[in-house]
Amino acid sequence: MKEKFLSWLNLILVVDVFLVLFAFGWLAIAVIGKASGVPLGLDLWYKLWQPVFNPAIGILMGGAILSGIINWISRKFQSS
């Protein structure tokens, strides 16, 4: 059961990492576009920040911590 849970958690974290990287890339391109006067979706990015990107970063951090704790506990019980 633990292995299946960790497998799903890792899959979700991988997808979430790519979502966060996509959001960062979009922000960087949109800021460069805004500076040069070309609208590349910075206003839409701002609208999606609170409901989409902010929770994605939180899930990524929480999932990484949870995965680390589970692995640490597993190693503690296997060694004893």
DSSP file (Angstrom, degrees, kcal/mol; ACC not computed):
  #  RESIDUE AA STRUCTURE BP1 BP2  ACC     N-H-->O    O-->H-N    N-H-->O    O-->H-N    TCO  KAPPA ALPHA  PHI   PSI    X-CA   Y-CA   Z-CA
    1    1 A M     >        0   0    0      0, 0.0     4,-2.3     0, 0.0     5,-0.2   0.000 360.0 360.0 360.0 -41.9    0.0    0.0    0.0
    2    2 A K  H  >  +     0   0    0      1,-0.2     4,-2.8     2,-0.2     5,-0.2   0.905 360.0  50.9 -64.1 -41.3    2.8    2.4    0.9
    3    3 A E  H  > S+     0   0    0      2,-0.2     4,-2.2     1,-0.2    -1,-0.2   0.902 110.6  48.4 -64.6 -40.2    4.6    1.7   -2.4
    4    4 A K  H  > S+     0   0    0      2,-0.2     4,-2.3     1,-0.2    -1,-0.2   0.912 112.2  49.5 -66.1 -41.7    1.5    2.4   -4.4
    5    5 A F  H  X S+     0   0    0     -4,-2.3     4,-2.7     1,-0.2    -2,-0.2   0.932 112.3  47.3 -61.8 -46.2    0.9    5.6   -2.5
    6    6 A L  H  X S+     0   0    0     -4,-2.8     4,-2.6     1,-0.2    -1,-0.2   0.864 109.6  54.3 -64.7 -35.2    4.5    6.8   -3.0
    7    7 A S  H  X S+     0   0    0     -4,-2.2     4,-1.9    -5,-0.2    -1,-0.2   0.932 112.2  42.9 -63.5 -45.4    4.2    5.9   -6.7
    8    8 A W  H  X S+     0   0    0     -4,-2.3     4,-2.5     2,-0.2    -2,-0.2   0.902 113.5  52.4 -67.0 -40.8    1.1    8.1   -7.1
    9    9 A L  H  X S+     0   0    0     -4,-2.7     4,-2.4     1,-0.2    -2,-0.2   0.918 110.1  48.2 -61.5 -43.7    2.6   10.9   -5.0
   10   10 A N  H  X S+     0   0    0     -4,-2.6     4,-2.2     2,-0.2    -1,-0.2   0.879 110.7  51.4 -64.9 -38.1    5.7   10.9   -7.1
   11   11 A L  H  X S+     0   0    0     -4,-1.9     4,-2.2     2,-0.2    -2,-0.2   0.929 111.2  47.5 -64.1 -44.7    3.7   11.0  -10.3
   12   12 A I  H  X S+     0   0    0     -4,-2.5     4,-2.5     1,-0.2    -2,-0.2   0.902 111.7  50.9 -62.8 -40.8    1.6   13.9   -9.1
   13   13 A L  H  X S+     0   0    0     -4,-2.4     4,-2.4     2,-0.2    -1,-0.2   0.877 108.6  51.2 -66.1 -37.2    4.8   15.7   -8.0
   14   14 A V  H  X S+     0   0    0     -4,-2.2     4,-1.8     2,-0.2    -2,-0.2   0.936 112.5  45.6 -65.0 -45.5    6.4   15.2  -11.4
   15   15 A V  H  X S+     0   0    0     -4,-2.2     4,-1.9     1,-0.2    -2,-0.2   0.913 113.2  51.2 -62.3 -41.5    3.3   16.7  -13.2
   16   16 A D  H  X S+     0   0    0     -4,-2.5     4,-2.5     1,-0.2    -2,-0.2   0.867 105.3  55.5 -65.3 -37.4    3.3   19.5  -10.7
   17   17 A V  H  X S+     0   0    0     -4,-2.4     4,-2.6     1,-0.2    -1,-0.2   0.923 108.6  47.9 -60.6 -43.4    6.9   20.3  -11.3
   18   18 A F  H  X S+     0   0    0     -4,-1.8     4,-2.4     2,-0.2    -1,-0.2   0.865 110.4  52.0 -67.8 -34.1    6.3   20.7  -15.0
   19   19 A L  H  X S+     0   0    0     -4,-1.9     4,-2.4     2,-0.2    -2,-0.2   0.927 111.9  46.2 -64.2 -44.4    3.2   22.9  -14.2
   20   20 A V  H  X S+     0   0    0     -4,-2.5     4,-2.4     2,-0.2    -2,-0.2   0.904 113.1  49.0 -65.9 -41.5    5.3   25.2  -12.0
   21   21 A L  H  X S+     0   0    0     -4,-2.6     4,-2.6     2,-0.2    -1,-0.2   0.897 111.0  50.8 -64.6 -39.4    8.2   25.3  -14.6
   22   22 A F  H  X S+     0   0    0     -4,-2.4     4,-2.7     2,-0.2    -2,-0.2   0.922 110.3  49.8 -61.2 -44.3    5.6   26.2  -17.3
   23   23 A A  H  X S+     0   0    0     -4,-2.4     4,-2.4     1,-0.2    -2,-0.2   0.905 111.4  48.4 -62.5 -42.0    4.2   28.9  -15.1
   24   24 A F  H  X S+     0   0    0     -4,-2.4     4,-2.6     2,-0.2    -1,-0.2   0.925 112.4  48.4 -64.7 -43.7    7.7   30.3  -14.5
   25   25 A G  H  X S+     0   0    0     -4,-2.6     4,-2.4     1,-0.2     5,-0.2   0.915 111.8  49.6 -61.5 -43.0    8.5   30.2  -18.2
   26   26 A W  H  X S+     0   0    0     -4,-2.7     4,-2.9     2,-0.2    -1,-0.2   0.915 110.9  50.1 -61.9 -43.6    5.3   31.9  -19.1
   27   27 A L  H  X S+     0   0    0     -4,-2.4     4,-2.5     2,-0.2     5,-0.2   0.931 110.9  48.8 -60.9 -45.9    5.9   34.6  -16.4
   28   28 A A  H  X S+     0   0    0     -4,-2.6     4,-2.0     1,-0.2    -2,-0.2   0.922 114.9  44.0 -61.5 -44.7    9.4   35.3  -17.7
   29   29 A I  H  X S+     0   0    0     -4,-2.4     4,-2.5     1,-0.2    -1,-0.2   0.903 113.7  50.7 -67.3 -40.8    8.3   35.6  -21.3
   30   30 A A  H  X S+     0   0    0     -4,-2.9     4,-2.6    -5,-0.2    10,-0.3   0.873 109.8  50.1 -66.4 -36.9    5.2   37.7  -20.4
   31   31 A V  H  X S+     0   0    0     -4,-2.5     4,-2.3     2,-0.2    -1,-0.2   0.909 111.5  48.3 -67.9 -41.2    7.4   40.1  -18.4
   32   32 A I  H  X S+     0   0    0     -4,-2.0     4,-1.6    -5,-0.2    -2,-0.2   0.915 113.0  48.9 -63.2 -41.7    9.8   40.5  -21.3
   33   33 A G  H  X>S+     0   0    0     -4,-2.5     5,-2.9     1,-0.2     4,-0.6   0.906 109.9  50.8 -63.2 -41.8    6.9   41.0  -23.6
   34   34 A K  H ><5S+     0   0    0     -4,-2.6     3,-0.8     1,-0.2    -2,-0.2   0.898 109.1  51.6 -62.6 -40.1    5.4   43.6  -21.3
   35   35 A A  H 3<5S+     0   0    0     -4,-2.3    -1,-0.2     1,-0.2    -2,-0.2   0.827 114.0  43.6 -66.7 -31.1    8.7   45.5  -21.2
   36   36 A S  H 3<5S-     0   0    0     -4,-1.6    -1,-0.2     2,-0.2    -2,-0.2   0.419 119.2-108.3 -95.8   2.6    8.9   45.5  -25.0
   37   37 A G  T <<5S+     0   0    0     -3,-0.8    -3,-0.2    -4,-0.6    -4,-0.1   0.609  78.5 126.2  87.1  11.4    5.3   46.5  -25.4
   38   38 A V      < -     0   0    0     -5,-2.9     2,-0.8    -6,-0.2    -1,-0.2  -0.911  60.3-130.4-105.9 121.9    4.0   43.2  -26.8
   39   39 A P        +     0   0    0      0, 0.0    -9,-0.1     0, 0.0    -5,-0.0  -0.591  36.7 163.4 -75.2 112.0    1.1   41.7  -24.9
   40   40 A L        -     0   0    0     -2,-0.8   -10,-0.1   -10,-0.3    -9,-0.1   0.041  67.9 -78.4-118.2  25.0    2.0   38.0  -24.1
   41   41 A G  S  > S+     0   0    0    -11,-0.1     4,-2.3   -12,-0.1     5,-0.1   0.739  79.1 140.4  94.3  24.1   -0.5   37.2  -21.5
   42   42 A L  H  > S+     0   0    0    -12,-0.2     4,-2.3     2,-0.2     5,-0.2   0.890  76.9  52.2 -66.6 -37.7    0.8   38.8  -18.3
   43   43 A D  H  > S+     0   0    0      2,-0.2     4,-1.8     1,-0.2    -1,-0.2   0.904 110.9  47.2 -64.5 -40.7   -2.7   39.9  -17.3
   44   44 A L  H  > S+     0   0    0      2,-0.2     4,-1.8     1,-0.2    -2,-0.2   0.891 109.7  53.9 -65.9 -39.0   -4.0   36.4  -17.7
   45   45 A W  H  X S+     0   0    0     -4,-2.3     4,-1.0     1,-0.2    -2,-0.2   0.921 107.4  50.8 -60.5 -43.5   -1.0   35.0  -15.8
   46   46 A Y  H  X S+     0   0    0     -4,-2.3     4,-0.7     1,-0.2     3,-0.4   0.887 109.2  51.1 -61.3 -38.7   -1.9   37.4  -12.9
   47   47 A K  H  < S+     0   0    0     -4,-1.8    -1,-0.2     1,-0.2    -2,-0.2   0.836 113.7  44.7 -67.5 -31.8   -5.5   36.2  -12.9
   48   48 A L  H  X>S+     0   0    0     -4,-1.8     4,-1.9     1,-0.2     5,-1.7   0.557  93.0  84.8 -87.7  -9.1   -4.3   32.5  -12.8
   49   49 A W  I  <>S+     0   0    0     -4,-1.0     5,-3.0    -3,-0.4    -1,-0.2   0.958  93.8  38.6 -59.3 -55.1   -1.7   33.2  -10.1
   50   50 A Q  I  <5S+     0   0    0     -4,-0.7    -1,-0.2     1,-0.2    -2,-0.1   0.929 124.2  35.1 -68.7 -47.0   -4.0   32.8   -7.0
   51   51 A P  I  45S+     0   0    0      0, 0.0    -1,-0.2     0, 0.0    -2,-0.2   0.742 134.4  13.8 -83.1 -18.7   -6.3   30.0   -8.1
   52   52 A V  I  X5S+     0   0    0     -4,-1.9     4,-1.6     3,-0.1    -3,-0.2   0.774 125.4  37.2-119.8 -59.3   -3.8   27.8  -10.1
   53   53 A F  I  ><S+     0   0    0     -5,-1.7     4,-2.0     2,-0.2     5,-0.2   0.881 112.2  54.3 -75.5 -38.6   -0.1   28.6   -9.7
   54   54 A N  H  ><S+     0   0    0     -5,-3.0     4,-1.9    -6,-0.3    -1,-0.2   0.941 112.3  43.7 -62.5 -48.0    0.1   29.5   -6.0
   55   55 A P  H  > S+     0   0    0      0, 0.0     4,-3.0     0, 0.0     5,-0.2   0.861 109.7  58.3 -63.9 -32.8   -1.6   26.2   -4.9
   56   56 A A  H  X S+     0   0    0     -4,-1.6     4,-2.0     1,-0.2    -2,-0.2   0.898 107.1  46.9 -63.4 -38.9    0.6   24.2   -7.4
   57   57 A I  H  X S+     0   0    0     -4,-2.0     4,-2.3     2,-0.2    -1,-0.2   0.905 113.1  49.5 -67.9 -40.7    3.7   25.6   -5.6
   58   58 A G  H  X S+     0   0    0     -4,-1.9     4,-2.8     2,-0.2     5,-0.2   0.903 110.9  48.9 -64.0 -42.0    2.2   24.7   -2.2
   59   59 A I  H  X S+     0   0    0     -4,-3.0     4,-2.9     2,-0.2     5,-0.3   0.897 110.6  52.2 -63.7 -40.2    1.4   21.2   -3.3
   60   60 A L  H  X S+     0   0    0     -4,-2.0     4,-2.0    -5,-0.2    -2,-0.2   0.932 113.4  42.4 -62.2 -46.5    4.9   20.8   -4.7
   61   61 A M  H  X S+     0   0    0     -4,-2.3     4,-2.2     2,-0.2    -2,-0.2   0.936 117.5  46.4 -67.4 -45.5    6.5   21.9   -1.4
   62   62 A G  H  X S+     0   0    0     -4,-2.8     4,-2.7     1,-0.2    -2,-0.2   0.901 113.3  49.1 -64.0 -41.5    4.1   19.9    0.7
   63   63 A G  H  X S+     0   0    0     -4,-2.9     4,-2.7    -5,-0.2    -1,-0.2   0.878 110.2  50.8 -65.8 -38.2    4.4   16.8   -1.4
   64   64 A A  H  X S+     0   0    0     -4,-2.0     4,-2.2    -5,-0.3    -1,-0.2   0.913 112.8  46.1 -66.1 -41.4    8.2   16.9   -1.4
   65   65 A I  H  X S+     0   0    0     -4,-2.2     4,-2.5     2,-0.2    -2,-0.2   0.933 113.8  48.8 -65.4 -44.7    8.2   17.2    2.4
   66   66 A L  H  X S+     0   0    0     -4,-2.7     4,-2.5     1,-0.2    -2,-0.2   0.911 111.5  49.4 -60.9 -43.9    5.7   14.4    2.8
   67   67 A S  H  X S+     0   0    0     -4,-2.7     4,-2.4     1,-0.2    -1,-0.2   0.908 111.7  49.2 -62.3 -42.2    7.6   12.2    0.5
   68   68 A G  H  X S+     0   0    0     -4,-2.2     4,-2.3     2,-0.2    -2,-0.2   0.903 111.5  48.6 -64.1 -41.7   10.8   12.9    2.4
   69   69 A I  H  X S+     0   0    0     -4,-2.5     4,-2.6     2,-0.2     5,-0.2   0.919 111.5  49.5 -64.8 -43.4    9.2   12.2    5.7
   70   70 A I  H  X S+     0   0    0     -4,-2.5     4,-2.4     1,-0.2    -2,-0.2   0.922 113.0  46.7 -62.2 -44.2    7.7    8.9    4.5
   71   71 A N  H  X S+     0   0    0     -4,-2.4     4,-2.2     2,-0.2    -1,-0.2   0.888 112.2  50.8 -65.2 -38.4   11.1    7.8    3.1
   72   72 A W  H  X S+     0   0    0     -4,-2.3     4,-1.9     2,-0.2    -2,-0.2   0.919 112.1  46.4 -64.7 -43.9   12.9    8.8    6.3
   73   73 A I  H  X S+     0   0    0     -4,-2.6     4,-2.2     2,-0.2     5,-0.2   0.904 111.1  52.9 -65.0 -41.0   10.4    6.8    8.4
   74   74 A S  H  X S+     0   0    0     -4,-2.4     4,-2.1     1,-0.2    -2,-0.2   0.913 109.9  47.8 -60.7 -43.6   10.7    3.8    6.1
   75   75 A R  H  X S+     0   0    0     -4,-2.2     4,-1.9     1,-0.2    -1,-0.2   0.867 109.4  54.1 -66.4 -35.1   14.4    3.8    6.4
   76   76 A K  H  X S+     0   0    0     -4,-1.9     4,-0.9     1,-0.2    -2,-0.2   0.912 112.6  42.7 -64.0 -42.4   14.2    4.1   10.2
   77   77 A F  H  < S+     0   0    0     -4,-2.2    -2,-0.2     1,-0.2    -1,-0.2   0.823 113.4  52.0 -75.1 -31.1   11.9    1.0   10.5
   78   78 A Q  H  < S+     0   0    0     -4,-2.1    -1,-0.2    -5,-0.2    -2,-0.2   0.848 108.1  51.3 -73.4 -32.6   13.9   -1.0    8.0
   79   79 A S  H  <        0   0    0     -4,-1.9    -1,-0.2     1,-0.2    -2,-0.2   0.763 360.0 360.0 -76.8 -23.7   17.2   -0.5    9.7
   80   80 A S     <        0   0    0     -4,-0.9    -1,-0.2    -5,-0.2    -2,-0.2   0.458 360.0 360.0 -98.7 360.0   15.9   -1.5   13.1
